[in-house]
Amino acid sequence: MGFLDKLGKTIEVWFGDDEEEYEEAEQKTLQEINKEKGDAFEQYVVDIFNRQKKYFAIHDWTRDVGYKQAGAYVESNQHPDLIIRYKLKDEKFAVECKWRSKLYYNKKFKTPMLGWATPDKIKRYNKYSKEQKIPVFIFVGLGGSPDNPDHTFCIPLQEAKYPDLFPSLLEKYERSPADETFFWRNGELK
């Protein structure tokens, strides 16, 4: 059963009650909660690459120092989260990690969609890719928890052109969350 089929059968789960998240938000700021979830998902992605140390090395991991020093602007925070090196060919690529608890309903298109970035961020990632001469991939976790998502997708940046992505695009790049390996071949991450 593909992602779209599963989506149709579980639509109420994707647009369920946010009461639990609001209760959690009462004790922490929304920014703190989102930062923790983002960090947990980045660790999930790093763990997948770390299981394949023979093939991949974490070349760089954005440190998000701006959160540690209130008001500090750190340019590298604007880059993708991870720079990975494929050891066998000494090739690098970047990965931006995004976890979302659910899709949201887009009123304009009258369909569920995944909001993943602002137009400015997409421009920055494209600029980064061009300047560094390396491809960028958007690795998305959807549902479940950041350290154990229900669905995962590995989307080339050139396919993730817009801030909101249709489920049909997600389905095209779906990978099993239980899949503990990545493959790098001819400039494609799968």
N, C-alpha and C positions, 0 to 999 in steps of 0.2 A: 504494500500500500504506500503510495507516494505522499509527499508532504501535503499537497492540496487535498487529497482524499482524507487524510487525517485531520486537516484543518476543518473541513466541512463537518466531520463527525464530532468534533470537540469544540465547536465555536464558542460555547458558553464558558469554557475554561479560559479561552484567550481573552475574553472580555469580562472576566469575573469581577468579584468584589475586591476593592483595594483597601479594605478596612485594616487588614493585617499590616500592610505597608504604612498606613497612616498612624497606627499605634506605635510602630517602631520609630517613625519620624518625630513623634512627640518627645522622645528622649534624645535624639540626635538630630542634627540638621540634615536636610535632604542631601546637601552636598557631601557630607561625611558618609552617609549611607551609600550614595552612588559611588564614591571613591572606594569604599570597602568592597563593594560588589565588583567594580572594575578591576581592582587589584586581585581579587580572588579569581576572576575569569582569566586575567593575564597569567596568573600562576598555573591555571588549568592548561592553557595553551603551551606555556613553557615546559610543563611536565611532559606533554606529548613529544616535544622536540628532544627533551632530555632522555627519553627512553630510546632514542636513536642516536646516541653520542658518536657512533661510528660514522654517521653521515652528516649530522648537523651540529653546529656550535652556535650558541647565543653570542653574537658579535657585540650587540649593544642592546640595552633595555632602558627605555626612557625612565628617568628617575622621578619625575613629577615633583621636583624640588619646590616648585612654587607653592604647593600645598603646605609644605613644611615651614616655609617662611612667608607669612601673610604679606601679601602685596608685592612679593618678588616676582618679576617677570623673567622666565627662563626660556630662551629661544628653543632649546631642544625639546621642551614639552610640546611644541607644536608639530613635532615629527611623529611618524608612526611609532607604536609602542615597542616593537621589536625589530632588530636587524639580525637576520639569520644568515649564516654562511654554510653553504653546501660544501662540505670538505672535499669530496671527490673531484670537484672541478673548480674549487675556490671561487664559487659564484655566490653573490649576496642578493637577498631580497628582503623586503620589509613587510611586516604584518601589523595591521591595526586590529586590536581586539575589541569587540563590542558584544556585550551580553544584554539581552532584553528579556524581561519576565514574560512579555506577551506582545502581540501585535496591537496596533491601535486601529480604530475605524476611521478611514479617510472619507470625510463627507463629500469632498469634491469628486472623487472617483467612485464613491459608494462601494468601497471594498476594504477589507483588512490590509494593512501595510506595515512594513517595518521601518520606523524612523531610525536612521543610523548616524547621520551627521548633518551639520549645517552646510550651506553652499560654500562658505568661507573655508571650512575644514577640507572639503573636497578639493577646492582650488589649491590649498596648501599641500595636500598629499600629492596631487598631480605635479605641482612645482617641485616638490621633493624628489619624486620619481624621476623627473626629467633632469634635474641638476645632479643627482647622484647616479643616474644611469642604471637604476635598479627598479624592478617591478615592485608594486605594492599590492598586497592582498588584504581583503577585509575578512577577518575570521569572526563569524557571528555565532553566538550561543543563544538559543531561544528556549524559554521555559525552564522548568526544573529549578536548579540553583546555579549560581555562577561556577561552582566547582563540580557541578554534575548536570549540565544542561540536557534537556530532552531532545533537542535538535541542534545540529551544527552545520555551518555552511562556510565554504572557503571561496570567496568571490574576488576575481581580479578587479582592481580598482577601475579599469576602463569599462567594466560592466556595471559598476556601482556608481553611475554618473549622477544620480539624483539623491537628494536627502532622504527620500522615502522609496522603498523598494517593494515591488509587487511580489506576492507569494510565488508566482510563476517563475520569477528570476531566482528566488531562493531555492526552489525545487531543482532548478537546473544545476545548482552548485552544492546540493545537500550531500553531506557525508554522515556516516553513522557516528554518533557520539562514542560508541563502543570501539570504534576504529582507533587503535592506539598508534598508528603510523601515518606519516606524511610521505608523499613521493614527490620528488623534484625531478622534472624531466622537461628538457627543451623550453625552459623559462616558465613552466607551469607548475604550480603547487596544487597537489591533490591529496 
